[in-house]
Amino acid sequence: MFRGFGGLLSLPVFGLALVSAGSTTAFAQHFTDRDTLAPVYPSPQSVVDQMLTLAQVQPGEMVYDLGCGDGRIVIAAAQKFKARAVGIEIRREVYERTLARVAMLGLSDQVKIVLGNALRYDLSPADVVTLYLLTSSNERLKPILLRDLKPSARVVSHDFEIRGWKPVTTHRMVVDGHAHMIYLYRIASQPR
Ligand SMILES: C[S@@+](CC[C@H](N)C(=O)[O-])C[C@H]1O[C@@H](n2cnc3c(N)ncnc32)[C@H](O)[C@@H]1O
């Protein structure tokens, strides 16, 4: 059985509810809500660093994290790769915490945190897009990525592949006993 989000997807529905939002009611709200693409669940820092390394993020490039959570990907892109970055987050409380974190780290000039639905953003400035979303959510993003991104852009996805796309490379790593997959795609290589 696939164990995405640290094994959460292998748990019964009520298990995921407890971790993602604290109540079954809240869980139901998340996943019957068409706008929600994934629960709040961070990528391990070593996976984040490997995603950005595989994507070969260059200084000055623009990295977009769709569903940025606590901002660890956009913060690493700025601090370790000297990139500029945009994190889009749909949950207001998560957005507010992440915005404050970025400000506290003195990264507000390099990192922009946006409150909203990643399905409704123009992604055309992105050189690299990072994802840690469900496969079904990637499916919904696919036409948007193809519409907006330049041929040289890369898309890097943690644990959930983009079906029908051919990865440039895949990378498996084990962190604290859990296996993680990273899929790297190049827009120029994808079917239209
Ligand atoms: C699995 S977490 C990944 C967080 C971060 N990208 C990482 O890898 O550590 C997914 C995040 O996406 C957010 N999210 C879910 N649906 C979204 C949407 N439609 N637009 C923007 N953010 C969304 C969730 O609130 C959550 O913070």
Ligand as a Chemical Component Dictionary entry (heavy atoms), coordinates in Angstrom:
data_LIG
# 
_chem_comp.id                   LIG 
_chem_comp.type                 NON-POLYMER 
_chem_comp.pdbx_formal_charge   0 
_chem_comp.three_letter_code    LIG 
# 
loop_
_chem_comp_atom.comp_id 
_chem_comp_atom.atom_id 
_chem_comp_atom.alt_atom_id 
_chem_comp_atom.type_symbol 
_chem_comp_atom.charge 
_chem_comp_atom.model_Cartn_x 
_chem_comp_atom.model_Cartn_y 
_chem_comp_atom.model_Cartn_z 
_chem_comp_atom.pdbx_ordinal 
LIG C1  C1  C 0  1.314  18.462 2.248  1  
LIG S1  S1  S 1  1.414  20.170 2.660  2  
LIG C2  C2  C 0  2.961  20.612 1.881  3  
LIG C3  C3  C 0  3.620  21.838 2.491  4  
LIG C4  C4  C 0  4.976  22.186 1.832  5  
LIG N1  N1  N 0  4.840  22.357 0.420  6  
LIG C5  C5  C 0  5.980  21.112 2.112  7  
LIG O1  O1  O 0  6.284  20.319 1.199  8  
LIG O2  O2  O -1 6.461  21.044 3.256  9  
LIG C6  C6  C 0  0.196  20.860 1.528  10 
LIG C7  C7  C 0  -0.162 22.316 1.799  11 
LIG O3  O3  O 0  -0.994 22.780 0.727  12 
LIG C8  C8  C 0  -1.992 23.619 1.248  13 
LIG N2  N2  N 0  -3.082 23.654 0.256  14 
LIG C9  C9  C 0  -4.033 22.712 0.029  15 
LIG N3  N3  N 0  -4.812 23.068 -0.994 16 
LIG C10 C10 C 0  -4.344 24.257 -1.461 17 
LIG C11 C11 C 0  -4.715 25.135 -2.520 18 
LIG N4  N4  N 0  -5.759 24.874 -3.330 19 
LIG N5  N5  N 0  -3.998 26.270 -2.712 20 
LIG C12 C12 C 0  -2.948 26.566 -1.901 21 
LIG N6  N6  N 0  -2.566 25.792 -0.859 22 
LIG C13 C13 C 0  -3.237 24.642 -0.661 23 
LIG C14 C14 C 0  -2.333 22.965 2.579  24 
LIG O4  O4  O 0  -3.007 23.867 3.451  25 
LIG C15 C15 C 0  -0.933 22.566 3.070  26 
LIG O5  O5  O 0  -0.327 23.599 3.801  27 
# 
loop_
_chem_comp_bond.comp_id 
_chem_comp_bond.atom_id_1 
_chem_comp_bond.atom_id_2 
_chem_comp_bond.value_order 
_chem_comp_bond.pdbx_ordinal 
LIG C1  S1  SING 1  
LIG S1  C2  SING 2  
LIG S1  C6  SING 3  
LIG C2  C3  SING 4  
LIG C3  C4  SING 5  
LIG C4  N1  SING 6  
LIG C4  C5  SING 7  
LIG C5  O1  DOUB 8  
LIG C5  O2  SING 9  
LIG C6  C7  SING 10 
LIG C7  O3  SING 11 
LIG C7  C15 SING 12 
LIG O3  C8  SING 13 
LIG C8  N2  SING 14 
LIG C8  C14 SING 15 
LIG N2  C9  SING 16 
LIG N2  C13 SING 17 
LIG C9  N3  DOUB 18 
LIG N3  C10 SING 19 
LIG C10 C11 SING 20 
LIG C10 C13 DOUB 21 
LIG C11 N4  SING 22 
LIG C11 N5  DOUB 23 
LIG N5  C12 SING 24 
LIG C12 N6  DOUB 25 
LIG N6  C13 SING 26 
LIG C14 O4  SING 27 
LIG C14 C15 SING 28 
LIG C15 O5  SING 29 
# 
